Amino acid sequence: MEQAINAYEKVSVSPEFKELERLRSLTRHNEATAIYYAEQREREFEQWQQGWGAWNRRERESIAQGQRRRAERGQRTARILNNAEKNFQGLSGFLQWSDNGPNTGGIEYNFYSSPVSFTSIGLNLRAGVLFANYAFSNTDGSHFSDGDLTSDMVFVVSPSFGLVFPLGNHAGVFSNIAIDIGYFPEEGIITGWITPSANAGLLFQTGIVRFLLRYRLIWYNNIHNNVISIGYGF
């Protein structure tokens, strides 16, 4: 027994045994260090993933919000541009009068279109009856001296061009200049049957409802006439 103990002591204190133990201890230390750093890198990677995921979510939300805001602005712009167009087709009644009092009433056909937003071109067809015409009355106070029905009528074709300005989502105001061509109660300025006019009004349109309210000023030779129209679109 003593011999075995002595032999172990000799071996354990030998330089070779000490070196072997040192290497084993170093190996165990290196393995522990490697495991520690591996776990550290794994934790850092998980934290980076979590941070990247949160940033990525915030970025996606920011992009989505930006897209929604752009879509909303686009919708608002589309509504404004759509409302800045004067597309109307319908009938209206009109009343025309001069400084001497009301003198013409009738119906109109109105067609307007907008080739470009904020602009409009149109065509207005008017037919009416003169029911008080003091400018052409006889000396004895009677009216319509020749008794011919055609002399008591008004027939006008009026092409126009103008601008449209939106008011909200469903209404717009417009202003046009026009040339009236036809048979008038007065003598035209350009020729006897051609005279200038201007009009302004309100156009309300939503769904199938289209409503037109318009004031027109017509210049004749030495006199002007006022016209009010109220119409409904098809």
KAFEN-V77645 format. One record per pair of residues at least 4 apart in sequence whose C-alpha atoms are under 7 Angstrom apart, sorted by sequence separation. I is the first residue (numbers start at 1). J is the second residue. D is the distance in Angstrom with one decimal. If there is no record, write none. Layout:
# KAFEN-V77645
[[I J D] [I J D]]
This chain:
# KAFEN-V77645
[[1 5 6.3] [2 6 6.1] [3 7 6.1] [4 8 6.2] [5 9 6.2] [6 10 6.2] [7 11 6.3] [8 12 5.9] [9 13 6.1] [10 14 6.2] [13 17 6.8] [14 18 6.5] [15 19 6.1] [16 20 6.2] [17 21 6.2] [18 22 6.1] [19 23 6.2] [20 24 6.2] [21 25 6.1] [22 26 6.1] [23 27 6.0] [24 28 6.2] [25 29 6.2] [26 30 6.1] [27 31 6.1] [28 32 6.2] [29 33 6.1] [30 34 6.0] [31 35 6.2] [32 36 6.1] [33 37 6.2] [34 38 6.0] [35 39 6.1] [36 40 6.1] [37 41 6.0] [38 42 6.2] [39 43 6.2] [40 44 6.2] [41 45 6.0] [42 46 6.1] [43 47 6.2] [44 48 6.0] [45 49 6.0] [46 50 6.1] [47 51 6.1] [48 52 5.8] [49 53 5.9] [50 54 6.1] [51 55 6.1] [52 56 5.8] [53 57 6.0] [54 58 6.2] [55 59 6.0] [56 60 6.0] [57 61 6.0] [58 62 6.0] [59 63 6.1] [60 64 6.0] [61 65 6.0] [62 66 6.1] [63 67 6.1] [64 68 6.1] [65 69 6.1] [66 70 6.1] [67 71 6.0] [68 72 6.1] [69 73 6.1] [70 74 6.0] [71 75 6.1] [72 76 6.1] [73 77 6.0] [74 78 6.0] [75 79 6.1] [76 80 6.2] [77 81 6.0] [78 82 5.9] [79 83 6.0] [80 84 6.0] [81 85 6.7] [97 101 5.5] [98 102 6.3] [115 119 7.0] [133 137 6.3] [137 141 6.1] [138 142 5.3] [149 153 6.8] [167 171 5.0] [188 192 4.5] [190 194 5.4] [191 195 6.9] [205 209 5.5] [206 210 6.6] [219 223 6.4] [220 224 5.4] [12 17 5.7] [13 18 6.7] [97 102 3.9] [114 119 5.5] [115 120 6.7] [137 142 5.8] [138 143 5.9] [166 171 6.1] [167 172 4.8] [187 192 4.8] [188 193 5.4] [189 194 6.7] [190 195 5.3] [205 210 4.3] [219 224 4.5] [11 17 6.6] [96 102 6.1] [97 103 5.1] [114 120 4.3] [137 143 4.5] [166 172 4.1] [187 193 6.8] [188 194 5.2] [189 195 5.0] [204 210 5.7] [205 211 6.3] [218 224 5.5] [219 225 6.5] [96 103 6.1] [97 104 6.4] [113 120 5.5] [114 121 6.3] [136 143 7.0] [137 144 6.4] [138 145 6.2] [144 151 7.0] [165 172 5.4] [166 173 6.4] [188 195 4.6] [204 211 5.1] [218 225 5.1] [96 104 4.9] [112 120 6.5] [113 121 5.6] [137 145 6.9] [144 152 6.6] [164 172 6.6] [165 173 5.3] [203 211 5.9] [204 212 6.5] [217 225 5.9] [218 226 6.5] [95 104 5.9] [96 105 6.1] [112 121 5.7] [113 122 6.2] [164 173 5.9] [165 174 6.2] [184 193 6.8] [203 212 4.8] [217 226 5.0] [95 105 4.5] [112 122 4.1] [133 143 6.7] [164 174 4.4] [183 193 6.0] [202 212 6.0] [203 213 6.6] [216 226 5.9] [217 227 6.4] [94 105 5.7] [95 106 6.8] [111 122 5.4] [112 123 6.5] [163 174 5.6] [164 175 6.7] [182 193 5.2] [202 213 5.2] [216 227 4.9] [94 106 5.5] [111 123 5.3] [163 175 5.6] [181 193 5.7] [182 194 6.7] [201 213 5.5] [202 214 6.4] [215 227 5.7] [216 228 6.4] [93 106 5.8] [94 107 5.9] [110 123 6.1] [111 124 6.4] [162 175 5.5] [163 176 6.5] [181 194 4.7] [201 214 4.1] [215 228 4.8] [93 107 4.4] [110 124 4.8] [162 176 3.9] [180 194 5.7] [181 195 6.8] [200 214 5.7] [201 215 5.9] [214 228 5.9] [215 229 6.4] [92 107 5.7] [93 108 6.1] [109 124 5.8] [110 125 6.7] [161 176 5.4] [162 177 6.1] [179 194 6.9] [180 195 5.3] [199 214 6.8] [200 215 5.5] [214 229 5.1] [92 108 5.1] [108 124 6.7] [109 125 5.1] [160 176 6.2] [161 177 5.7] [179 195 5.9] [180 196 6.0] [199 215 5.5] [200 216 6.6] [213 229 5.9] [214 230 6.6] [91 108 5.6] [92 109 6.6] [108 125 5.4] [109 126 6.6] [160 177 5.6] [161 178 6.5] [179 196 4.6] [180 197 6.7] [199 216 4.1] [213 230 4.8] [91 109 4.7] [108 126 4.4] [160 178 4.1] [178 196 6.0] [179 197 5.9] [198 216 5.7] [199 217 6.1] [212 230 5.7] [213 231 6.5] [90 109 6.0] [91 110 6.1] [107 126 6.0] [108 127 6.5] [159 178 5.6] [160 179 6.7] [178 197 5.1] [197 216 6.9] [198 217 5.4] [212 231 4.9] [90 110 5.4] [107 127 5.8] [158 178 6.2] [159 179 6.0] [177 197 6.0] [178 198 5.8] [197 217 5.6] [198 218 6.7] [211 231 6.0] [212 232 6.1] [89 110 5.5] [90 111 6.8] [106 127 5.7] [107 128 6.4] [158 179 5.4] [177 198 4.4] [197 218 4.3] [211 232 4.8] [89 111 4.5] [106 128 3.8] [130 152 5.2] [158 180 4.5] [176 198 5.7] [177 199 6.4] [196 218 6.3] [197 219 6.1] [210 232 5.7] [211 233 6.1] [88 111 5.7] [89 112 6.4] [105 128 5.2] [106 129 6.3] [129 152 5.9] [130 153 5.9] [157 180 5.9] [158 181 6.1] [176 199 5.3] [196 219 6.0] [210 233 4.7] [88 112 5.0] [104 128 6.2] [105 129 5.7] [129 153 4.6] [156 180 6.2] [157 181 5.2] [175 199 5.7] [176 200 6.3] [195 219 6.5] [87 112 5.2] [88 113 6.6] [104 129 5.5] [105 130 6.9] [128 153 5.7] [129 154 6.0] [156 181 5.5] [157 182 6.2] [175 200 4.2] [195 220 6.4] [86 112 6.1] [87 113 4.4] [104 130 4.5] [128 154 4.9] [156 182 4.4] [174 200 5.5] [175 201 6.7] [86 113 5.6] [87 114 6.1] [103 130 5.4] [104 131 6.0] [127 154 5.4] [128 155 6.8] [155 182 5.6] [156 183 6.2] [174 201 5.5] [86 114 5.5] [103 131 5.4] [127 155 4.7] [155 183 5.1] [173 201 5.7] [174 202 6.4] [85 114 5.3] [103 132 4.4] [126 155 5.7] [127 156 6.6] [154 183 5.4] [173 202 4.6] [102 132 6.6] [103 133 5.5] [126 156 5.0] [154 184 5.5] [172 202 5.9] [173 203 6.2] [125 156 5.8] [126 157 6.6] [154 185 6.8] [172 203 5.3] [189 220 5.4] [85 117 5.3] [125 157 4.7] [171 203 5.7] [172 204 6.5] [188 220 4.7] [189 221 5.0] [84 117 5.6] [85 118 5.9] [124 157 5.9] [125 158 6.3] [171 204 4.3] [187 220 5.7] [188 221 5.6] [84 118 4.9] [85 119 6.8] [86 120 5.9] [100 134 6.6] [124 158 4.9] [170 204 5.8] [171 205 6.2] [186 220 6.1] [187 221 5.5] [123 158 5.7] [124 159 6.3] [170 205 5.4] [81 117 6.0] [123 159 4.5] [170 206 5.7] [122 159 5.7] [123 160 6.2] [122 160 5.1] [121 160 5.6] [122 161 6.4] [121 161 4.5] [120 161 5.8] [121 162 6.5] [120 162 5.3] [119 162 5.8] [120 163 5.9] [119 163 4.3] [120 164 6.8] [118 163 5.5] [119 164 5.5] [118 164 4.6] [118 165 6.1] [86 164 6.6] [85 164 6.5] [84 164 5.6] [84 165 5.6] [84 166 4.9] [83 166 5.4] [80 166 6.5] [83 169 6.3] [83 170 6.3] [83 171 6.7] [84 172 6.7] [80 169 6.6] [83 172 6.5] [79 169 6.2] [98 224 6.4] [98 225 4.6] [97 225 5.6] [98 226 6.2] [96 225 6.6] [97 226 5.4] [96 226 5.5] [97 227 6.6] [96 227 4.3] [95 227 5.6] [96 228 6.6] [94 227 6.6] [95 228 5.5] [94 228 5.5] [95 229 6.7] [94 229 4.3] [93 229 5.6] [94 230 6.7] [92 229 6.2] [93 230 5.7] [92 230 5.3] [93 231 6.3] [92 231 3.6] [91 231 5.5] [92 232 6.3] [90 231 6.8] [91 232 5.9] [90 232 5.6] [91 233 6.6] [90 233 4.0] [89 233 5.3] [90 234 5.2] [88 233 6.2] [89 234 5.9]]
